[in-house]
Amino acid sequence: MKSSLLLVLLAAVGLASSASAATIYKCAGPTGATVYSQTPCGKDAAAMASNGTKASNASNDAGNDKATLAQIESRCDAGSHKIVDGYRLQFADANASIADLHAHLMVPGANGAQKDPAVQKKIDVLEAHKTDLLGSQDRELSTLRDQCQVERTAETKRQSDRDASRSMVKR
């Protein structure tokens, strides 16, 4: 008797959980009133999750997937522009300083005009600084590209895993 009662209780719990896992569709009825059904009830049928929100389906996911990847691309592009713009200002400052120094580079000497070694040394230091800036910019951009690729790969894998689990459920 106890085992029969236990089986009935387990069956009831199983039915309740399978009923809550079933898809419910929300449609507009013939009079315009909202209708809920266990089967698609019209052209406008929207699958609903058990909490009343729109359920995830392949067509919704495709749009969301594109949007998510577009957001990653947008963040990466913005980060790249920020890096380049920051260095552009530093390059411009160095170039302006070099131009000013070139105006004072040539000084009168015994054999006519000659380069001032102190000014030439300052120009050389600024040119070396520009080379260092270029290397730093390249490293920052490379790091950003790597981070963006990791994000894209993780998102693509998440989408693939979701699609694979969805196809396993359908079998």
C-alpha positions in Angstrom: 0.0 0.0 0.0 2.8 2.4 0.9 4.7 1.6 -2.2 1.6 2.2 -4.4 1.0 5.6 -2.7 4.7 6.4 -3.2 4.4 5.6 -6.9 1.3 7.7 -7.3 3.0 10.6 -5.6 6.1 10.2 -7.8 4.0 10.1 -10.9 2.1 13.2 -9.9 5.4 15.1 -9.3 6.7 13.9 -12.6 3.5 15.1 -14.4 3.7 18.4 -12.7 7.4 18.9 -13.6 6.8 17.8 -17.2 3.8 20.1 -17.5 5.8 23.0 -16.2 8.5 22.2 -18.8 6.1 22.2 -21.7 6.0 25.1 -24.0 3.1 27.5 -23.7 2.1 29.7 -26.6 0.5 33.2 -26.3 -1.7 34.4 -29.2 -4.3 36.9 -30.0 -7.7 35.1 -30.1 -10.5 35.7 -32.6 -11.9 38.6 -30.5 -8.4 40.1 -29.9 -8.2 38.7 -26.4 -5.0 37.0 -25.3 -5.1 33.2 -25.6 -2.7 30.8 -24.0 -2.3 27.3 -25.5 -0.1 24.2 -25.4 0.0 24.3 -29.2 0.7 27.2 -31.5 -2.6 29.0 -31.7 -2.1 31.3 -34.6 0.3 33.1 -36.9 1.4 35.4 -34.1 2.0 32.5 -31.6 4.9 33.4 -29.3 6.5 30.7 -27.2 6.5 31.6 -23.5 8.7 30.4 -20.7 7.1 29.2 -17.5 7.8 32.6 -15.9 5.8 34.4 -18.6 8.7 35.9 -20.6 9.2 35.1 -24.2 11.0 31.8 -24.6 14.2 31.5 -26.4 13.9 30.1 -29.9 16.2 29.7 -32.9 15.0 32.8 -34.7 15.2 35.0 -31.6 18.6 33.6 -30.8 19.9 34.3 -34.3 19.1 38.0 -33.9 20.4 38.2 -30.4 23.6 36.3 -31.4 24.3 38.9 -34.2 23.6 41.7 -31.8 25.9 40.3 -29.1 28.8 39.8 -31.6 28.1 43.4 -33.0 28.4 44.7 -29.4 31.8 43.0 -29.0 33.0 44.4 -32.3 31.8 47.9 -31.4 33.6 47.8 -28.0 36.8 46.5 -29.8 36.6 49.3 -32.4 36.0 51.9 -29.7 39.0 50.6 -27.7 41.2 50.6 -30.8 40.2 54.2 -31.7 40.9 55.3 -28.1 44.4 53.8 -28.1 45.2 55.3 -31.5 43.8 58.7 -30.6 45.8 58.8 -27.4 49.1 58.0 -29.2 48.2 60.4 -32.0 48.4 63.3 -29.6 51.7 62.1 -28.2 53.1 61.8 -31.8 51.8 65.3 -32.6 53.5 66.7 -29.6 56.8 65.0 -30.4 56.6 66.1 -34.0 55.9 69.7 -33.0 58.9 69.7 -30.6 61.1 68.2 -33.4 59.9 71.0 -35.8 60.8 73.6 -33.2 64.2 72.1 -32.7 64.9 72.0 -36.5 64.4 75.8 -36.5 67.4 76.1 -34.1 69.4 73.2 -35.5 71.6 75.2 -37.8 74.0 77.7 -36.2 76.7 79.8 -37.7 80.1 78.2 -37.6 83.7 78.7 -38.9 82.9 77.1 -42.2 79.4 78.5 -42.6 76.2 77.0 -41.1 76.6 73.8 -39.2 74.4 71.6 -37.0 74.3 72.3 -33.3 75.2 68.9 -31.7 73.1 69.6 -28.5 70.0 70.3 -30.6 70.7 67.3 -32.9 70.9 65.1 -29.7 67.5 66.4 -28.6 66.0 65.6 -32.0 67.5 62.1 -31.8 66.0 61.6 -28.4 62.6 62.7 -29.6 62.8 60.4 -32.6 63.7 57.5 -30.3 60.8 58.4 -28.1 58.5 58.3 -31.2 59.8 54.8 -32.0 59.1 53.7 -28.4 55.6 55.2 -28.6 54.9 53.3 -31.8 56.0 50.0 -30.1 53.8 50.7 -27.1 50.8 51.5 -29.4 51.4 48.3 -31.3 51.6 46.2 -28.1 48.4 47.8 -26.7 46.5 47.2 -30.0 47.8 43.6 -30.1 46.6 43.0 -26.5 43.2 44.5 -27.4 42.9 42.3 -30.5 43.8 39.2 -28.5 41.2 40.1 -25.8 38.6 40.8 -28.5 39.3 37.5 -30.2 38.9 35.7 -26.9 35.5 37.4 -26.4 34.4 36.5 -29.9 35.5 32.9 -29.5 33.8 32.5 -26.2 30.6 34.0 -27.5 30.6 31.8 -30.6 31.3 28.8 -28.5 28.4 29.7 -26.1 26.1 30.0 -29.1 27.3 26.7 -30.6 26.9 24.9 -27.3 23.4 26.3 -26.9 22.5 25.2 -30.4 24.0 21.8 -29.9 22.1 21.3 -26.7 18.9 22.5 -28.4 19.4 19.9 -31.2 20.1 17.2 -28.6 16.8 18.0 -26.8 14.8 17.7 -30.1 16.1 14.2 -30.7 
